[in-house]
Amino acid sequence: MKDLNCVQLIGHLGADPSVMYTDVGTARTTFSVATSRHWTDAGGRAQTETEWSRCVSWGQLAEIGAEYLHQGSRVYVQGHLHTACWQDADTNAPCSSVEIVVET
């Protein structure tokens, strides 16, 4: 059986997307999606937990997202998990962050 790396989210944008362009002109848009889970605890009290997911899109999809998405927009994203790694500019410590590379 092959491995599967697939993420689907329906949620709301926490802020307007941020778009930048690479040296060769490829658009890269980043945004965060909030998804909330609701349940009732053992004492009968309503509970909510919100998870924030960092998303990145590339190319034409990134340009469309930057134009039409805004803070509070309800979105559906589908993509795969990717771990971005870099070194901290001040301390040279290794850093990493998991992000969703948006495909649709």
C-alpha positions as CSV (number, residue, x, y, z in Angstrom):
1,M,0.0,0.0,0.0
2,K,1.3,3.5,-0.9
3,D,1.6,6.3,1.7
4,L,-1.0,9.1,1.9
5,N,-0.3,12.7,2.8
6,C,-3.6,14.5,2.3
7,V,-5.2,17.3,4.4
8,Q,-8.7,18.8,4.0
9,L,-9.8,21.8,6.0
10,I,-12.9,23.9,6.1
11,G,-12.5,27.0,8.2
12,H,-12.0,30.8,8.3
13,L,-9.0,33.0,7.5
14,G,-7.5,34.7,10.6
15,A,-6.0,37.6,8.5
16,D,-5.7,38.7,4.9
17,P,-3.4,36.5,2.9
18,S,0.2,37.6,2.4
19,V,1.6,37.3,-1.2
20,M,5.2,37.5,-2.4
21,Y,7.0,36.7,-5.6
22,T,10.1,34.6,-6.1
23,D,13.0,35.9,-8.1
24,V,11.6,34.2,-11.2
25,G,8.1,35.7,-10.6
26,T,6.2,32.8,-9.1
27,A,3.6,33.9,-6.6
28,R,3.6,32.5,-3.1
29,T,0.7,33.2,-0.8
30,T,0.5,32.3,2.9
31,F,-2.5,32.4,5.2
32,S,-3.8,30.8,8.4
33,V,-7.0,28.8,8.6
34,A,-8.9,28.5,11.9
35,T,-10.9,25.3,12.4
36,S,-13.0,24.8,15.6
37,R,-14.1,21.7,17.3
38,H,-17.2,21.7,19.6
39,W,-18.2,19.2,22.2
40,T,-20.0,18.9,25.5
41,D,-17.8,17.9,28.5
42,A,-18.8,15.4,31.2
43,G,-20.3,18.3,33.2
44,G,-22.7,19.2,30.4
45,R,-20.8,22.4,29.5
46,A,-20.2,23.4,25.9
47,Q,-16.5,23.4,24.9
48,T,-14.7,24.8,21.9
49,E,-11.2,24.3,20.7
50,T,-9.7,26.2,17.8
51,E,-6.7,25.0,15.8
52,W,-4.7,27.3,13.5
53,S,-3.2,25.8,10.4
54,R,-0.6,27.6,8.3
55,C,-1.2,27.3,4.6
56,V,0.9,28.1,1.5
57,S,-0.1,28.2,-2.1
58,W,1.9,28.7,-5.3
59,G,1.5,30.0,-8.8
60,Q,-1.9,30.9,-10.2
61,L,-3.7,29.4,-7.2
62,A,-1.6,31.8,-5.0
63,E,-2.6,34.8,-7.1
64,I,-6.3,33.9,-7.1
65,G,-6.2,33.4,-3.3
66,A,-4.4,36.7,-2.7
67,E,-7.0,38.6,-4.8
68,Y,-10.2,37.0,-3.5
69,L,-9.5,35.8,0.1
70,H,-9.8,38.2,3.0
71,Q,-9.8,38.0,6.8
72,G,-12.9,36.0,7.9
73,S,-13.4,34.3,4.5
74,R,-14.7,30.8,4.8
75,V,-12.5,28.5,2.9
76,Y,-12.0,24.9,1.8
77,V,-8.4,23.8,1.3
78,Q,-7.0,20.5,0.2
79,G,-3.3,19.8,0.1
80,H,-0.4,18.0,1.8
81,L,1.7,18.5,4.9
82,H,5.2,19.9,4.4
83,T,7.8,20.6,7.1
84,A,9.7,23.9,6.3
85,C,13.2,24.0,7.9
86,W,15.5,27.0,8.3
87,Q,18.1,28.5,10.6
88,D,17.3,31.4,12.9
89,A,19.1,34.5,11.6
90,D,20.1,35.6,15.1
91,T,21.0,32.4,16.9
92,N,21.7,30.0,14.0
93,A,19.4,27.5,15.8
94,P,17.5,25.1,13.6
95,C,13.8,25.9,13.2
96,S,10.9,24.1,11.6
97,S,7.2,24.6,11.0
98,V,4.6,22.3,9.5
99,E,2.5,23.9,6.8
100,I,-0.2,22.8,4.4
101,V,0.8,23.1,0.7
102,V,-2.5,23.9,-0.9
103,E,-3.4,22.1,-4.1
104,T,-7.1,23.1,-4.4
